[in-house]
């Protein structure tokens, strides 16, 4: 029962801008590509939803 619990952190290794997608990918155990795609799709209908979500995550999620 030695489970390693990972804290949600912005990634320093897997980053393009602020490490938000890399950190989410590491936390959930899936590729950061899928989070980048989700933010891109949220950004397309006018920009505000995706940009707001990304900036909010950037502010809330602490760095490594």
N, C-alpha and C positions, 0 to 999 in steps of 0.2 A: 504494500500500500504506500509506496514511496512515490507518489505523484509529484511531479515538478509543476508548480503553478507559475505561469508567466504573467507578469504584469503588462498591462497595455502601455506601451511606450512608442514614441516615434523612433524609427530606425535610423541609425547612423550609416549602416552598411548598404541598405537597400533603399536609396532615396533618389528622387528626381528633383523635387523642390524642397519639401520640409520633412520628408520621411513619414508622412501620415499613412500613405497606402502601404508602404513597406512594414510599418509597425502593425497596422491592422492585419496584414497578411501573416506576419509572424504570430500574432496573438491567436488568430483563428485557424492557423495551420493550412492556409491556402495561398496561392500565388498572389503577389501584389498586383499583378496584371489585372486581375478581376476587379479589384478595388479601383484601380486607375480607370478601367473601362466604365465602371459604375459612376464615378465622378464625372467622366467625360460625357456620358449619356445624360446625367443630371445637368451638365453645363450647357448642352445644346439648345434647350427650349428657352433661350433668352439670356443664359449665363448666370443669372442671380441664384437659382436654387443650388447648382453645383458649386459655385464659388463660395456662397454663404456656408454651405455644409463643410467645405474644405477648410475655410478660414476658421470656422468654429471648432473643428476637430484639431486644427493646428494650435489654437489657443488652449483648448481643454486638455489634450493629451500631452503629458510631460515627455521631454526628451530622454534618451538613454543616459 
